[in-house]
C-alpha cells in the first residue's frame, strides 16, 4: 500500500514549490483583506470606493477568485484596507 502524503496547505499539494509559495502568499493576503472588508459592515459599493476598485472587482475578491489578483494588486488593496503587511522569510528546512 502506498503511504499517503501530507502537505502544509493545498497549494503545496497541487503546485511546484515556487508557485505554491506565491499562491500561499496571495491567498493569505486575500483572506486578510476579505476579513477586514467584511468587518466594515458596509455595502460592497462603499467598500469598493474605499479600496479604489470597482464593485465587480471587489466581488471577485470577496468570492476568492485568486487567479484575478496578482500579489502586487493584493498588497496595494491590503494597504488601502488599512492593513500592514509584513513578509516573514525563513529557512525552508
C-alpha positions as CSV (number, residue, x, y, z in Angstrom):
1,X,0.0,0.0,0.0
2,X,1.3,3.5,-0.9
3,X,1.8,5.8,2.0
4,X,-0.4,8.9,2.0
5,X,1.3,12.2,1.5
6,X,0.6,15.2,3.8
7,X,1.1,18.8,2.9
8,X,1.2,22.1,4.8
9,X,-1.6,23.5,2.6
10,X,-3.5,22.9,-0.6
11,X,-1.0,24.9,-2.7
12,X,1.8,22.6,-1.7
13,X,-0.2,19.6,-2.9
14,X,-1.1,21.0,-6.4
15,X,1.8,23.3,-7.3
16,X,5.5,23.2,-7.5
17,X,7.5,24.8,-4.6
18,X,7.8,28.3,-6.2
19,X,4.2,28.5,-7.4
20,X,3.0,27.1,-4.0
21,X,4.9,29.8,-2.1
22,X,3.4,32.5,-4.4
23,X,-0.2,31.1,-4.1
24,X,0.1,30.8,-0.4
25,X,1.1,34.5,-0.1
26,X,-1.7,35.6,-2.4
27,X,-4.3,33.6,-0.5
28,X,-3.1,34.8,2.9
29,X,-3.3,38.4,1.8
30,X,-6.7,37.9,0.1
31,X,-8.1,36.3,3.3
32,X,-6.9,39.2,5.4
33,X,-8.4,41.8,3.1
34,X,-11.7,39.9,2.9
35,X,-11.9,39.7,6.7
36,X,-11.1,43.4,7.0
37,X,-13.7,44.4,4.4
38,X,-16.4,42.2,6.0
39,X,-15.7,43.8,9.3
40,X,-16.6,47.2,7.9
41,X,-20.3,46.1,7.8
42,X,-21.0,48.3,4.8
43,X,-22.1,47.8,1.2
44,X,-19.9,46.4,-1.5
45,X,-20.2,49.6,-3.4
46,X,-18.9,51.7,-0.4
47,X,-16.2,49.2,0.4
48,X,-15.1,49.2,-3.3
49,X,-14.9,53.0,-3.3
50,X,-12.8,52.9,-0.1
51,X,-10.4,50.4,-1.8
52,X,-10.3,52.4,-5.1
53,X,-11.7,49.5,-7.2
54,X,-15.0,48.7,-8.9
55,X,-17.7,46.8,-7.1
56,X,-17.4,43.8,-9.5
57,X,-13.7,43.6,-8.7
58,X,-14.4,43.7,-5.0
59,X,-17.0,40.9,-5.6
60,X,-14.3,38.8,-7.2
61,X,-12.0,39.4,-4.2
62,X,-14.8,38.5,-1.7
63,X,-15.6,35.3,-3.6
64,X,-11.9,34.2,-3.6
65,X,-11.2,34.4,-7.3
66,X,-7.5,34.4,-6.6
67,X,-6.5,34.0,-10.3
68,X,-7.8,37.5,-10.9
69,X,-5.3,39.2,-8.5
70,X,-1.6,39.5,-8.6
71,X,0.4,39.7,-5.3
72,X,1.2,43.3,-6.1
73,X,-2.5,44.2,-6.5
74,X,-3.4,42.4,-3.3
75,X,-0.7,44.2,-1.4
76,X,-2.0,47.5,-2.7
77,X,-5.5,46.6,-1.6
78,X,-4.3,45.5,1.8
79,X,-2.7,48.9,2.4
80,X,-5.8,50.7,1.2
81,X,-7.9,48.5,3.6
82,X,-5.7,49.7,6.5
83,X,-3.7,46.6,6.9
84,X,0.0,46.4,7.5
85,X,1.7,43.6,5.5
86,X,4.9,42.0,6.9
87,X,6.8,39.4,4.9
88,X,8.2,36.6,7.0
89,X,11.2,34.9,5.4
90,X,12.9,31.9,6.9
91,X,14.8,28.8,6.1
92,X,12.6,26.1,4.5
93,X,14.4,23.3,6.4
